[in-house]
């Protein structure tokens, strides 16, 4: 808890950095061709980048879930896949560890894992994965088209990595690694790079909850 408390001292500075990154856009996360930018209003700044948008997917219990289901709660979203050998398990443990550090405050946050490997991440596969990792985790999959649409809204890059194995099922996925914090209104607040410590993630979430932020943090 000492590390958690000390990390809150610099979280405002980190917010400035993250907010500046959001203001400048994260176009480098776009997946060329497969993912197109989410439509913006004509009054939007040409330099702005919209992050987040509607999705309709299936959770680990076989229920159809869309983004509207989570209104009134913060969403902490991570895109990955269950066959990931290192990055995804590492990041998800950091995410769930941060929620544990928040204690009762975590009740206002829905942790969401969206698979970018719908060919292998079936409902049952996600159910087993979520149960072993964090029972309150909402794990979502869908058709390749549904996943592509959701990933496109969040500017997530993903693609099959070239493999030397002969089996079609033996492949890895290259993908961006970010935690997205979305407000109770469904709008983007900020993102946190994968690999961030659970104490730092908890501090940022704590700051968001205390401030009641429900929209993109302004650049300073």
ZIRA-V228850 format. One record per residue. N is the residue number from 1. SS is DSSP state (~ for helix, > for strand, _ for the rest). PSI is psi in degrees with one decimal (none if undefined). Layout:
N SS PSI
N SS PSI
This chain:
1 _ -23.5
2 ~ -44.5
3 ~ -38.2
4 ~ -44.7
5 ~ -43.3
6 ~ -31.9
7 ~ -24.8
8 ~ -22.8
9 ~ -30.5
10 ~ 3.6
11 ~ -31.6
12 ~ -39.1
13 ~ -40.9
14 ~ -34.4
15 ~ -39.1
16 ~ -41.2
17 ~ -47.8
18 ~ -39.5
19 ~ -39.5
20 ~ -40.2
21 ~ -39.5
22 ~ -39.3
23 ~ -37.0
24 ~ -15.2
25 _ 156.9
26 _ 52.7
27 ~ -20.8
28 ~ -12.6
29 ~ -7.6
30 _ 142.3
31 _ 108.3
32 _ 126.1
33 _ -56.1
34 _ -29.6
35 _ 118.1
36 _ 150.7
37 _ 143.9
38 _ 136.1
39 _ 141.8
40 _ 157.8
41 _ 157.8
42 _ -24.0
43 _ -8.8
44 _ 150.4
45 _ 141.3
46 _ -24.6
47 _ -12.1
48 _ 153.5
49 _ 123.2
50 _ 131.0
51 _ 128.9
52 _ 161.8
53 _ -179.3
54 _ 148.4
55 _ 151.9
56 > 112.4
57 > -176.9
58 > 131.2
59 > -179.7
60 _ -11.5
61 _ 5.6
62 _ 9.0
63 _ 138.5
64 > 126.0
65 > 137.5
66 > 172.0
67 ~ -27.6
68 ~ -23.3
69 ~ -21.4
70 ~ 11.6
71 _ 142.5
72 _ -7.0
73 _ 153.5
74 > 145.8
75 > 134.9
76 > 103.9
77 > 136.9
78 > 131.9
79 > 129.1
80 > -156.3
81 _ 151.3
82 _ -23.6
83 _ 1.1
84 _ 126.6
85 _ -20.2
86 _ -57.0
87 ~ -51.7
88 ~ -49.8
89 ~ -39.2
90 ~ -50.1
91 ~ -43.0
92 ~ -34.0
93 ~ -35.9
94 ~ -41.5
95 ~ -48.0
96 ~ -32.5
97 ~ -37.9
98 ~ -40.3
99 ~ -37.2
100 ~ -39.2
101 ~ -30.7
102 ~ -19.7
103 ~ -130.7
104 ~ -26.3
105 ~ -27.0
106 ~ -14.1
107 ~ -18.9
108 ~ 0.9
109 > 132.8
110 > 113.7
111 > 130.2
112 > 130.2
113 > 119.2
114 > 121.0
115 > 137.8
116 _ 16.1
117 _ 63.8
118 _ -18.8
119 _ -35.4
120 _ -26.8
121 _ 82.9
122 _ 172.4
123 ~ -47.1
124 ~ -39.8
125 ~ -43.5
126 ~ -36.2
127 ~ -45.5
128 ~ -40.5
129 ~ -47.8
130 ~ -40.5
131 ~ -40.2
132 ~ -29.3
133 ~ -52.7
134 _ 106.2
135 _ -29.3
136 _ 0.5
137 _ 132.7
138 > 114.1
139 > 128.6
140 > 142.2
141 > -175.5
142 _ -164.8
143 _ 160.4
144 ~ -36.2
145 ~ -40.1
146 ~ -40.6
147 ~ -42.2
148 ~ -39.8
149 ~ -46.4
150 ~ -45.6
151 ~ -36.4
152 ~ -41.0
153 ~ -32.1
154 _ 8.5
155 _ 39.0
156 _ 129.0
157 _ 136.1
158 > 148.8
159 > 151.3
160 > 135.6
161 _ 142.4
162 _ 135.0
163 _ 150.4
164 _ -15.5
165 _ 151.6
166 _ -28.8
167 _ 135.6
168 _ -22.3
169 _ -9.7
170 _ 83.2
171 _ 157.7
172 _ 164.6
173 > 127.8
174 > 135.9
175 > 156.6
176 _ 155.6
177 _ 99.7
178 > 149.6
179 > 127.2
180 > 129.7
181 > 118.6
182 > 141.5
183 _ 171.7
184 _ -20.9
185 _ 2.5
186 _ 0.3
187 _ 150.6
188 > 134.9
189 > -58.7
190 > 176.8
191 > 157.5
192 > 130.9
193 > 143.1
194 _ 149.9
195 _ -8.8
196 _ 142.3
197 _ 155.9
198 ~ -31.5
199 ~ -40.7
200 ~ -40.7
201 ~ -44.7
202 ~ -40.2
203 ~ -41.8
204 ~ -45.5
205 ~ -40.9
206 ~ -41.6
207 ~ -42.7
208 ~ -44.7
209 ~ -42.1
210 ~ -34.0
211 ~ -14.9
212 _ 27.0
213 _ 133.7
214 _ 10.4
215 _ 170.6
216 _ 130.6
217 _ 128.5
218 _ 147.8
219 _ 145.0
220 _ none
